[in-house]
């Protein structure tokens, strides 16, 4: 709109509205939708910028814009290339050409490559890609990791009111999976439980991506949408349901919008524990040993790899048959499998999320502590707005990890060698008298470890060996019929020794500039039992600094509605604070939770404003400092420069606010509009070829639960 007044030209320019343009611009300014007036003197040409404190709402213009946008979207959808069920029958559909795509029917990912009905070993090796073949041996070394892989730039995917999901059969047998992967590999080079990016290959992330509803991203054994190193991602009007770990999980992403999405619920019928993944992962190693004719002594008896392998394959098939028929493992039919693999709570047995944004690399350690100055390894410009998230449940199955020579005992894929069950101290691989009991998984883990030590199995793209840490002490104990062993346990880890973090519904770490606005989070339940108490030390997080408080070191039962850690405001020409505003958090529960927090500002955070939020975590629980419920918590550490975190009285908090000092003291002078929070860090890093990566593990060894390509003098799990 232009008009002339008093010999001056005035131009009114409504600021860009971020996602109304369907992701074509990402200004991420707190001033969006405000009215700006620029005036020019007709004589001097001098320009003065004025900002009016009101909104521009012209119903005629808005209706015309709406019709134009709808017409353009309809045209775009009509011209998009169709994706049919047949495109997925031979495995992951990989998009390598820019353009627009749309679902033209419901997609259920059930690859016809080695299906259980015709596979040589039934379910045990079902759905495994054939090499050599059309799929990369590194990226697909652990199976079909996605239904759809977008490995190029400038792609729009219209769900077109259809559903894309993993089949129940594939979800049981492929335990790391994303319905949509925004790259040609699930991991960047050098990390993960296998060598996903080969020495001569490159990692190809997607950029300028739009995933648009209406439509549903359904069942997944891990993620709905997952990616690394992405830029310009818009996810809008999508319904998510029945994922196990996260609806959206992106690492090192620049310019992300998640808006107007609905999370109906995560998956509530998970039939198996993480130990079933260990059985699946170790099986290919056992096949090599069987074919090699390998033998070793177990429990004082000479045992063949063929015998151990056949029992492992039988157990995997027993689980598959029961779950397909009955939805669970039948104790009266397969007692051994029920004891090892049955998931009683029926939800994922590790940390879970709705939306997760993280810095470079997998989010398997603790929450970020200090924001790196290296912009190549941090996320930036994140908008999570107007989403509805409901019915999130999980539990953390704490796995006591035996420590020998200051190393966590884990197998060649990184799965922890499990001795006992933390929930009831029941023996898994060790008798009550300390002798080796074993089971189908532990026996194979021991045999593979011994074979690796003897160079019978060599490191390769499909069979990584450098991660194995099961040493001769443990192998010698398992070989004996009467040797006893008293392990020292490191606690606060899951089956892959990832740091236990409980539930974090919206998590943003290691990020420069974010807005978390107008989201509704309701009905969140952590079903974790009480923490295991026979701990030698802990897979420690950096969230708390009170090292003498055991309860602060085991976080599996905790809940965080919105968590930000190692974050800052926007580092643009017009510097703005990051925002947590207009969110509504209702109905959280955890019987054993030590911290049930609505909004959690963790570790070193700078320039955040928290306003207009409604937090009522539990009906009838108010400002009682003796309970675990906190509307807002801000961590405070000593001996560091100051920086601001602002929260004011526009927030409606039914529970109390806490500022945690280094001694966990509670600040009582929080009535002022502003609060200044301090932080410091002392870091022990995982071994890494990249100096500044954020993979920090706090104050003790442990917590680097992913492998590196190269052998190192120091075991990466230290």
VOGU-3710 file (C-alpha; in Angstrom, 3 decimals, decimal comma):
1> xxxxxxxxxx> 0,000/0,000/0,000  1,424/3,374/-0,937  0,077/6,817/-0,152  1,255/10,445/-0,293  1,043/12,802/2,679  2,675/16,182/3,433  5,178/15,988/0,562  6,483/12,625/1,852  6,139/9,219/0,351  5,237/6,586/2,882
11> xxxxxxxxxx> 5,434/2,903/2,100  3,722/0,416/4,343  5,301/-3,001/4,268  3,791/-5,820/6,295  6,671/-7,958/7,541  6,922/-11,390/5,977  4,738/-13,959/7,662  6,998/-16,951/8,087  5,180/-20,070/7,012  2,240/-18,502/5,175
21> xxxxxxxxxx> 4,586/-18,633/2,211  4,736/-22,439/2,557  8,332/-22,332/3,675  9,732/-20,044/0,973  11,131/-17,659/3,572  12,363/-18,130/7,121  12,844/-14,658/8,659  12,277/-15,924/12,225  11,841/-12,458/13,659  9,895/-11,862/16,831
31> xxxxxxxxxx> 8,508/-8,827/15,028  6,768/-10,794/12,277  3,275/-9,646/11,377  3,916/-6,158/12,777  3,411/-3,016/10,679  6,503/-1,152/9,477  6,379/2,310/7,877  9,333/3,774/5,973  9,191/7,505/5,204  11,301/9,345/2,634
41> xxxxxxxxxx> 11,679/13,119/2,575  10,946/14,266/-0,981  13,782/16,858/-0,891  16,671/15,171/0,916  15,783/11,549/0,332  16,474/10,842/3,999  14,720/7,722/5,279  13,199/7,156/8,717  11,850/3,780/9,802  8,816/3,838/12,060
51> xxxxxxxxxx> 7,157/0,797/13,619  3,508/0,905/14,457  2,406/-1,254/17,391  -0,589/-2,665/15,588  -1,349/-5,475/13,165  -2,329/-5,192/9,487  -5,566/-7,098/8,834  -7,196/-6,390/5,495  -9,858/-9,079/5,022  -10,098/-8,531/1,252
61> xxxxxxxxxx> -6,348/-8,881/0,749  -6,190/-11,864/3,095  -9,009/-13,669/1,277  -7,385/-13,035/-2,099  -4,084/-14,352/-0,728  -5,830/-17,427/0,649  -7,481/-18,178/-2,701  -4,240/-17,624/-4,589  -2,318/-19,878/-2,204  -4,985/-22,607/-2,430
71> xxxxxxxxxx> -5,031/-22,414/-6,226  -1,243/-22,590/-6,413  -1,119/-25,518/-3,956  -3,772/-27,402/-5,941  -1,798/-26,843/-9,130  1,418/-27,991/-7,460  -0,193/-31,158/-6,127  -1,764/-31,983/-9,476  1,599/-31,754/-11,219  3,500/-33,746/-8,557
81> xxxxxxxxxx> 4,822/-37,228/-9,328  2,873/-40,076/-7,734  4,351/-42,511/-5,242  2,624/-45,894/-5,085  2,973/-48,972/-2,893  4,843/-50,693/-5,723  7,621/-48,075/-5,470  8,489/-49,479/-2,037  8,169/-53,212/-2,713  11,874/-53,743/-3,389
91> xxxxxxxxxx> 13,054/-51,691/-0,416  13,628/-48,065/0,454  12,403/-45,589/-2,154  15,263/-43,125/-2,668  14,463/-39,714/-4,164  17,526/-38,382/-5,980  15,893/-35,849/-8,313  14,498/-32,457/-7,219  10,801/-31,948/-7,738  7,344/-32,413/-6,264
101> xxxxxxxxxx> 6,085/-35,811/-5,172  2,829/-36,992/-3,657  1,404/-40,114/-2,120  -1,264/-41,526/-4,397  -2,297/-44,330/-2,065  -1,594/-45,509/1,472  1,932/-46,903/1,849  2,829/-49,711/4,256  6,526/-50,530/4,131  6,860/-54,286/3,758
111> xxxxxxxxxx> 9,771/-54,925/1,390  9,513/-58,076/-0,665  13,255/-58,615/-0,329  13,768/-61,737/1,790  10,331/-61,658/3,442  9,913/-63,921/6,488  7,802/-66,410/4,527  10,607/-67,245/2,082  13,785/-66,111/3,821  16,398/-68,819/4,403
121> xxxxxxxxxx> 16,182/-68,437/8,189  12,660/-67,129/8,547  12,311/-63,933/10,530  15,912/-64,052/11,742  17,366/-62,705/8,491  14,168/-61,395/6,896  14,077/-58,110/4,980  17,863/-57,920/4,731  19,108/-56,254/1,517  21,018/-58,360/-0,979
131> xxxxxxxxxx> 24,613/-57,324/-1,651  25,881/-56,576/-4,194  22,708/-54,988/-5,463  20,925/-51,663/-5,891  21,516/-50,531/-2,300  24,728/-49,172/-0,822  26,448/-51,796/1,313  27,432/-49,278/3,977  24,235/-47,256/4,305  22,010/-50,352/4,253
141> xxxxxxxxxx> 24,369/-52,633/6,157  21,886/-52,932/9,027  18,830/-53,181/6,825  16,308/-50,877/5,208  16,567/-47,874/7,538  13,697/-45,892/5,980  10,638/-46,264/3,817  11,463/-43,060/1,943  14,930/-41,528/1,676  15,224/-37,985/0,321
151> xxxxxxxxxx> 18,831/-37,588/-0,795  18,706/-34,377/-2,798  17,603/-30,751/-2,582  14,425/-28,913/-3,541  11,868/-31,617/-2,876  8,246/-31,148/-1,874  6,352/-34,172/-0,592  2,577/-33,945/-0,386  1,088/-36,610/1,858  -2,120/-35,930/-0,033
161> xxxxxxxxxx> -4,372/-37,156/2,782  -2,794/-40,636/2,741  -0,745/-42,570/5,321  2,832/-43,802/5,040  4,075/-46,187/7,722  6,163/-49,233/8,566  4,475/-52,634/8,573  4,180/-54,388/11,924  6,395/-57,200/10,626  9,192/-54,879/9,557
171> xxxxxxxxxx> 8,832/-52,776/12,732  9,511/-55,848/14,849  12,591/-56,919/12,917  14,096/-53,557/11,870  14,612/-51,725/15,130  16,302/-48,602/13,773  14,044/-46,934/11,223  12,544/-43,657/10,040  9,479/-43,492/7,850  11,188/-40,573/6,078
181> xxxxxxxxxx> 14,970/-40,108/6,220  16,307/-36,757/5,003  19,565/-38,186/3,671  20,961/-41,270/1,963  22,223/-42,663/5,282  20,842/-42,618/8,839  24,195/-41,491/10,291  26,942/-39,127/9,273  30,381/-40,529/8,607  32,181/-41,982/11,614
191> xxxxxxxxxx> 29,300/-42,580/14,021  26,642/-45,180/14,622  26,663/-48,929/15,247  28,056/-49,593/11,755  30,088/-47,842/9,048  27,129/-46,204/7,339  29,228/-43,961/5,074  32,104/-45,682/3,307  35,653/-44,390/3,008  35,160/-43,377/-0,608
201> xxxxxxxxxx> 31,552/-42,241/-0,221  29,952/-38,978/0,798  27,014/-38,232/3,062  24,208/-36,568/1,082  21,694/-34,681/3,222  18,499/-33,135/1,900  17,900/-29,382/1,808  15,000/-27,121/0,822  12,488/-29,790/1,820  8,758/-29,458/2,390
211> xxxxxxxxxx> 6,697/-32,279/3,866  3,085/-31,147/3,738  -0,177/-32,584/4,934  -2,912/-33,293/5,324  -1,773/-36,855/5,787  -0,297/-39,232/8,340  3,169/-40,521/9,128  2,384/-43,656/11,075  3,978/-46,702/12,683  7,756/-46,609/13,089
221> xxxxxxxxxx> 10,159/-48,528/15,304  12,133/-45,316/15,829  11,358/-42,033/14,054  8,689/-40,498/11,895  11,096/-38,064/10,213  14,853/-38,190/10,858  17,809/-36,355/9,411  21,295/-34,931/9,769  22,926/-31,802/8,318  19,702/-30,517/6,724
231> xxxxxxxxxx> 18,797/-26,978/5,678  15,449/-25,290/5,065  12,982/-27,930/6,221  9,261/-27,266/6,480  6,938/-29,826/8,093  3,347/-28,654/8,152  -0,160/-30,052/8,659  1,212/-33,564/9,280  -0,356/-36,049/11,671  2,084/-38,331/13,513
241> xxxxxxxxxx> 1,157/-41,494/15,364  2,682/-44,739/16,677  6,348/-43,789/16,470  8,513/-45,227/19,250  11,282/-42,658/19,816  10,352/-39,346/18,136  7,953/-37,921/15,578  10,712/-35,638/14,250  14,410/-35,865/15,109  16,920/-33,642/13,291
251> xxxxxxxxxx> 20,594/-33,103/14,078  22,540/-30,024/12,975  19,652/-28,465/11,058  19,521/-24,870/9,810  16,095/-23,283/9,292  13,441/-25,721/10,469  9,709/-25,127/10,731  7,388/-27,648/12,387  3,955/-26,075/12,357  0,309/-27,054/12,661
261> xxxxxxxxxx> 1,172/-30,720/13,180  -0,662/-33,167/15,419  0,942/-35,905/17,442  -1,925/-38,234/18,258  0,190/-40,582/20,388  3,415/-42,481/20,290  3,338/-46,255/20,081  1,643/-48,061/22,978  1,934/-51,668/21,825  5,702/-52,224/21,650
271> xxxxxxxxxx> 6,072/-55,966/22,275  9,824/-56,325/22,820  12,727/-54,827/24,782  15,959/-53,410/23,441  17,617/-56,767/24,040  15,775/-58,102/20,998  17,717/-55,554/18,934  20,913/-56,985/20,421  19,846/-60,443/19,270  19,150/-59,176/15,761
281> xxxxxxxxxx> 22,370/-57,150/15,563  24,688/-59,947/16,734  23,173/-62,625/14,474  25,237/-61,880/11,299  28,455/-62,272/13,300  27,252/-65,658/14,504  26,548/-66,734/10,933  30,195/-66,057/10,031  31,350/-68,131/13,009  28,969/-70,969/12,168
291> xxxxxxxxxx> 30,228/-71,092/8,602  33,792/-70,991/9,946  33,171/-73,982/12,222  34,178/-71,957/15,272  34,055/-73,395/18,807  34,792/-72,246/22,338  34,228/-73,359/25,911  31,116/-71,991/27,641  30,234/-72,969/31,219  33,060/-75,505/31,081
301> xxxxxxxxxx> 31,631/-77,271/28,016  33,037/-77,141/24,493  30,349/-75,413/22,459  30,066/-74,894/18,714  29,099/-71,629/17,074  26,573/-73,618/15,049  24,751/-74,662/18,224  24,695/-71,132/19,677  23,667/-69,636/16,352  20,838/-72,077/15,748
311> xxxxxxxxxx> 19,394/-71,420/19,200  19,574/-67,670/18,584  17,788/-67,988/15,255  15,132/-70,189/16,841  14,484/-67,607/19,566  14,126/-64,763/17,055  11,627/-66,817/15,077  9,704/-67,764/18,214  9,331/-64,084/19,114  8,208/-63,211/15,597
321> xxxxxxxxxx> 5,620/-65,980/15,466  4,130/-65,063/18,846  3,981/-61,326/18,170  2,391/-61,798/14,753  -0,241/-64,155/16,180  -0,904/-62,712/19,615  0,680/-59,259/19,710  3,083/-60,305/22,455  5,467/-63,078/23,513  3,523/-65,888/25,142
331> xxxxxxxxxx> 5,111/-66,874/28,451  3,428/-70,262/28,595  4,742/-71,145/25,119  8,185/-69,525/24,994  9,309/-68,948/28,564  12,956/-68,173/27,731  12,062/-65,599/25,080  9,467/-64,042/27,386  12,063/-63,569/30,122  14,646/-61,992/27,819
341> xxxxxxxxxx> 12,562/-59,908/25,435  9,031/-59,301/26,746  8,132/-55,621/27,194  5,560/-55,518/29,973  4,708/-51,766/29,849  4,208/-51,968/26,083  5,934/-48,656/25,271  9,480/-47,944/24,127  12,034/-48,788/26,823  14,293/-45,743/26,482
351> xxxxxxxxxx> 14,205/-41,949/26,171  11,401/-40,630/23,967  10,317/-37,338/22,410  7,825/-35,700/20,111  10,187/-33,177/18,483  13,968/-33,304/18,922  16,470/-30,767/17,585  20,143/-31,342/18,357  23,610/-30,308/17,245  25,931/-32,390/15,097
361> xxxxxxxxxx> 25,807/-36,151/15,588  23,318/-38,461/17,322  21,515/-37,278/20,458  22,580/-40,257/22,550  24,488/-38,429/25,295  23,192/-35,964/27,828  21,566/-32,607/27,168  23,867/-30,026/25,617  26,010/-28,108/28,087  27,794/-25,318/26,256
371> xxxxxxxxxx> 26,892/-23,862/22,860  29,816/-24,193/20,484  31,092/-21,128/18,637  31,512/-23,346/15,576  28,343/-22,771/13,543  29,044/-25,899/11,485  28,040/-28,140/14,382  25,048/-26,278/15,833  21,445/-26,056/14,730  19,927/-22,653/14,030
381> xxxxxxxxxx> 16,702/-20,793/13,295  14,150/-23,254/14,619  10,404/-22,647/14,730  8,107/-25,150/16,468  4,668/-23,577/16,464  0,977/-24,346/16,843  1,379/-28,094/17,225  -0,814/-30,354/19,353  0,938/-33,207/21,143  -0,968/-35,787/23,136
391> xxxxxxxxxx> -0,616/-39,118/24,899  3,154/-39,601/25,058  4,269/-42,604/27,102  7,548/-44,411/27,573  9,622/-46,068/30,229  13,348/-46,374/30,721  14,645/-49,887/31,204  17,828/-49,042/33,068  20,549/-51,504/32,107  23,276/-51,981/34,740
401> xxxxxxxxxx> 26,426/-51,971/32,621  29,335/-53,990/33,974  32,634/-52,102/34,188  35,915/-53,920/33,666  39,198/-52,031/33,412  37,134/-48,821/33,371  35,246/-49,936/30,255  31,576/-50,694/29,761  31,215/-54,285/28,569  29,416/-54,073/25,239
411> xxxxxxxxxx> 29,369/-56,174/22,106  30,466/-55,425/18,557  27,311/-53,412/17,823  27,429/-51,439/21,058  24,743/-53,410/22,897  25,447/-53,736/26,614  26,253/-57,219/27,912  23,334/-57,639/30,325  24,002/-59,543/33,557  20,875/-58,855/35,603
421> xxxxxxxxxx> 17,486/-57,214/35,227  17,324/-53,869/37,007  13,602/-53,975/37,742  13,796/-56,984/40,080  17,488/-58,033/40,162  16,574/-61,270/38,384  19,567/-62,992/36,751  19,892/-62,715/32,985  23,393/-63,952/32,225  24,733/-64,535/35,738
431> xxxxxxxxxx> 23,615/-66,952/38,438  22,963/-65,709/41,959  26,229/-67,347/43,093  28,233/-65,292/40,572  28,878/-68,035/38,000  28,083/-67,568/34,332  24,558/-68,545/33,373  24,380/-67,217/29,831  21,491/-67,153/27,381  21,069/-67,170/23,609
441> xxxxxxxxxx> 22,199/-63,542/23,295  24,987/-63,480/25,880  26,472/-66,748/24,585  26,717/-65,297/21,093  28,129/-62,008/22,410  30,845/-63,924/24,286  31,666/-66,095/21,291  31,866/-63,127/18,915  34,063/-61,196/21,368  36,501/-64,100/21,629
451> xxxxxxxxxx> 36,567/-64,512/17,854  37,283/-60,791/17,397  40,144/-60,974/19,893  41,539/-63,889/17,894  41,096/-62,034/14,561  38,678/-64,678/13,312  36,240/-61,862/12,450  37,774/-58,887/10,692  36,331/-55,383/10,655  34,247/-54,704/7,528
461> xxxxxxxxxx> 31,428/-52,519/6,243  28,790/-54,928/7,519  30,592/-56,374/10,535  32,128/-53,656/12,659  34,494/-54,978/15,338  36,272/-51,995/16,920  33,348/-51,213/19,230  33,542/-54,570/21,023  34,889/-54,153/24,566  34,142/-57,560/26,125
471> xxxxxxxxxx> 37,612/-58,472/27,343  39,468/-61,638/28,291  38,453/-61,390/31,961  34,773/-61,679/31,075  35,376/-64,300/28,393  37,414/-66,405/30,824  34,649/-66,194/33,410  32,017/-67,274/30,854  34,219/-70,178/29,782  34,406/-71,593/33,291
481> xxxxxxxxxx> 31,869/-73,731/35,088  32,759/-72,496/38,569  34,541/-69,126/38,375  32,562/-66,380/40,095  32,404/-62,739/39,121  31,092/-59,725/41,006  30,550/-56,925/38,506  30,639/-53,243/39,274  27,732/-51,551/37,537  27,556/-48,203/35,809
491> xxxxxxxxxx> 23,967/-46,964/35,930  21,816/-44,426/34,080  22,130/-46,052/30,658  19,799/-47,973/28,397  20,477/-51,113/26,365  22,957/-49,246/24,136  24,326/-47,280/27,100  22,723/-44,093/25,864  22,267/-41,611/28,707  18,842/-42,083/30,262
501> xxxxxxxxxx> 16,775/-38,902/29,984  13,188/-40,034/30,474  10,599/-38,132/28,422  11,342/-34,785/26,789  8,379/-33,806/24,663  9,995/-30,868/22,843  13,775/-30,818/23,086  16,031/-28,169/21,521  19,769/-28,428/22,189  22,884/-26,827/20,724
511> xxxxxxxxxx> 20,902/-24,220/18,828  21,320/-20,595/17,819  17,890/-18,983/17,656  14,576/-20,737/18,223  10,912/-20,041/18,798  8,715/-22,569/20,578  5,267/-20,999/20,344  1,627/-21,827/20,919  2,041/-25,580/21,254  -0,334/-27,704/23,340
521> xxxxxxxxxx> 1,141/-30,690/25,199  -1,249/-32,919/27,145  -1,247/-36,338/28,804  2,402/-37,308/29,255  3,218/-40,407/31,320  6,560/-41,877/32,330  6,057/-45,501/33,387  9,613/-46,107/34,604  10,135/-48,110/37,801  12,323/-46,872/40,619
531> xxxxxxxxxx> 16,005/-46,511/39,800  18,468/-49,387/40,186  20,465/-48,880/43,394  23,494/-51,187/43,181  25,609/-48,673/41,250  29,383/-48,342/41,227  29,143/-45,115/39,216  26,898/-43,436/36,665  26,645/-42,652/33,007  26,462/-39,089/34,207
541> xxxxxxxxxx> 24,683/-36,225/32,610  25,792/-32,643/32,883  22,381/-31,382/33,951  23,137/-31,440/37,670  26,397/-30,575/39,377  25,550/-31,986/42,811  27,680/-35,085/42,512  26,799/-36,421/45,943  23,105/-36,761/45,121  22,444/-40,133/43,539
551> xxxxxxxxxx> 18,868/-39,232/42,644  20,131/-36,512/40,346  22,273/-38,906/38,356  19,511/-41,279/37,275  17,051/-39,412/35,102  15,039/-42,239/33,569  11,821/-41,431/35,437  11,848/-37,700/34,716  9,622/-35,675/32,394  10,337/-32,395/30,660
561> xxxxxxxxxx> 7,618/-30,759/28,590  9,836/-28,198/26,854  13,584/-28,448/27,355  16,261/-26,166/25,931  19,963/-26,657/26,631  23,103/-24,970/25,290  21,071/-22,474/23,263  21,119/-18,755/22,506  19,126/-16,035/20,803  19,300/-15,303/17,087
571> xxxxxxxxxx> 22,711/-14,220/15,827  21,373/-12,097/12,980  21,828/-8,426/12,112  18,700/-7,693/14,107  19,562/-9,627/17,265  16,481/-11,152/18,879  15,918/-13,303/21,891  14,783/-16,864/21,477  11,216/-17,390/22,638  9,215/-19,911/24,618
581> xxxxxxxxxx> 5,768/-18,398/24,490  2,080/-19,201/24,379  2,511/-22,895/25,120  0,050/-24,926/27,174  1,359/-27,911/29,172  -1,214/-30,039/30,992  -1,360/-33,413/32,777  2,080/-34,953/33,360  2,627/-38,012/35,541  5,517/-40,165/36,747
591> xxxxxxxxxx> 5,235/-42,177/39,945  8,998/-42,379/40,396  9,998/-39,092/38,780  12,556/-36,915/40,566  11,819/-33,972/38,285  8,555/-33,432/36,420  9,133/-30,098/34,741  7,015/-28,018/32,420  9,739/-25,769/30,982  13,369/-26,662/31,674
601> xxxxxxxxxx> 16,200/-24,260/30,788  19,343/-26,321/31,191  23,034/-25,546/31,388  24,567/-22,607/29,492  21,736/-20,725/27,825  21,724/-17,128/26,635  19,038/-14,638/25,655  15,730/-16,444/26,112  12,347/-14,918/26,857  9,633/-17,030/28,478
611> xxxxxxxxxx> 6,148/-15,528/28,470  2,420/-16,214/28,145  2,734/-19,937/28,891  0,170/-21,986/30,817  1,576/-24,848/32,887  -0,596/-27,082/35,080  1,209/-30,384/35,294  -1,108/-32,209/37,655  -4,557/-31,321/38,933  -4,512/-30,553/42,622
621> xxxxxxxxxx> -0,740/-30,113/42,894  0,364/-26,547/43,432  3,349/-24,687/44,870  4,619/-27,475/47,076  8,398/-27,396/47,231  8,444/-30,940/48,564  7,161/-32,596/45,392  8,751/-33,261/42,007  6,502/-30,943/40,002  7,971/-27,686/38,669
631> xxxxxxxxxx> 6,365/-25,327/36,195  9,696/-23,710/35,315  13,242/-24,665/36,211  16,396/-22,786/35,319  19,829/-24,138/36,051  22,360/-21,811/37,593  26,069/-22,449/37,880  28,884/-20,461/39,389  32,052/-18,747/38,162  30,918/-17,627/34,722
641> xxxxxxxxxx> 29,902/-14,503/32,852  26,308/-13,364/33,177  23,630/-13,606/30,545  19,897/-13,106/30,643  16,885/-15,355/30,731  13,667/-13,354/31,034  10,355/-14,625/32,338  7,490/-12,469/33,541  4,063/-12,530/35,146  2,261/-13,208/31,879
651> xxxxxxxxxx> 3,013/-16,881/32,507  0,290/-18,805/34,326  2,110/-21,410/36,422  0,158/-23,717/38,729  3,384/-25,208/40,091  6,439/-23,424/41,433  9,540/-21,986/39,783  13,032/-23,070/40,779  16,466/-21,770/39,998  19,038/-24,449/40,714
661> xxxxxxxxxx> 22,307/-23,197/42,127  25,452/-25,379/42,228  24,307/-26,745/45,595  20,694/-27,124/44,405  19,639/-24,171/46,548  16,346/-22,583/45,574  16,140/-18,899/44,749  13,111/-17,228/46,288  13,370/-13,751/44,740  11,693/-14,617/41,437
671> xxxxxxxxxx> 8,914/-12,030/41,510  10,846/-9,563/39,357  10,327/-9,582/35,628  13,932/-10,410/34,856  16,221/-13,100/36,217  19,886/-13,445/35,416  21,182/-16,975/35,273  24,777/-18,120/35,296  26,394/-21,297/34,033  29,724/-23,005/33,791
681> xxxxxxxxxx> 30,979/-26,265/32,301  33,634/-28,852/32,905  33,706/-31,317/30,071  35,048/-34,764/29,326  34,685/-35,543/25,632  34,258/-38,721/23,690  37,254/-39,499/21,480  36,626/-37,764/18,183  38,489/-36,776/15,060  36,591/-33,471/15,096
691> xxxxxxxxxx> 37,802/-31,242/17,885  34,694/-29,229/18,739  31,889/-31,786/18,571  29,380/-31,508/21,382  29,384/-35,210/22,330  30,076/-34,481/25,973  29,611/-36,999/28,720  29,850/-35,013/31,910  32,136/-35,945/34,758  32,830/-39,640/34,421
701> xxxxxxxxxx> 33,796/-42,126/31,734  30,994/-43,742/29,815  28,313/-42,411/27,555  29,899/-42,516/24,097  27,539/-45,162/22,751  28,458/-45,074/19,095  31,429/-46,335/17,154  34,034/-44,627/15,024  35,475/-45,999/11,803  39,074/-45,981/12,907
711> xxxxxxxx> 40,633/-48,076/15,598  41,827/-46,003/18,517  44,234/-46,721/21,321  41,471/-45,853/23,751  38,185/-47,735/23,686  35,453/-45,350/22,603  33,186/-46,396/25,448  35,595/-45,078/28,084
//
